[in-house]
Amino acid sequence: MTQGAGQGPEAERTATLRDFRVPGYVNETGPYAASTHPGDVVPAVDDMYPEGYPDGYTPTQRDLPVINRGDTLQTPVEPAAQPADEPGPLYVVGDVHGYFDELLAALREQGLIDADGHWCAGVARLWFLGDFTDRGPDGIGVIDLVMRLSAEAAAAGGYCKALMGNHELLLLGAKRFGDTPVNSGAGTATFQAAWLLNGGQKTDMDRLQDHHLQWMARLDAVEEVDGYLLVHSDTTAYLDYGDSIEAVNDTVRETITRNDADEVWDLFRKFTKRFSFRDEGGADAVRSLLDTYGGTRIVHGHSPIPYLLGEVGSEEGEEDSGPVVEGPHVYADGLAIAMDGGVTMAGKLLVRQLPLNA
């Protein structure tokens, strides 16, 4: 299992704040040209990174190894612990965006990993809500860590799982399709240019390997756990992909597998929408998802909490003192929990146990 090195150049967060300025015309509805979102930009053309699509790597499904010593002695690794009768505590992680050191600190604070970065939470359950790369210094280190923790947690009787974010789709698209033009609905666009304009890091692309691509391509888009509907984006666009959790996840995986640039772009575009739950009618939008997929509350990342609270200027040049994020944001009549603490804009990388008052 690849180890998360967590090493990379120090990122200047102040340089990323401008990427999150929210245009005044941001909204969920209307043409895509009029719904570009903070930090998620529709671009022009740049360089291309064409490579093939790998087969057969799923780290959490591999058999544990056997150590062979000499011709006669074999020392098997201890078998995975059996899950407890009662499920372990449930934790969720907001958007990481390559901030490896901040992720380690947040996981340690919650008692999920030890001082060496290894799983120490036994039968606990941990869900990442997507967006592992871009903007921060070590997105590949983050992916390596999550993959390793998935195997370590499973061996301890718990689990560590992850959802598909729009930046996973963006990185997949940049690697597969490069500067191939796509039908954006708002002029010429390419995955390569979109990735660069949305914080794509050359160091991540240089270190991206087949097993990272395979892992990202197999991530689920929606899950329901303990009455919480887990998604990445605060949008109702998931309803376009199926009327059940299984249907949505199957449709998303099939779309990625078909390797059609226009189809993947449309998926990326829809997963990039946001703010469906924020304003008037937001609670009804949440209920439309809960009624379809189950659960009593929705938990999402994607939209930084300072924007949901209106604590950051919406136009270029506006002054602000920086976001203040103490924890998750509960809104939409108490039906929605936002987990993106805005780590890329000097906010906080959130890891929290559910329910929030536990």
Summary of the structure (lengths in Angstrom):
residues: 358
radius of gyration: 19.9
end to end distance: 33.0
largest distance: 71.7
contacts: 1214
relative contact order: 0.18
helix: 35%
strand: 14%
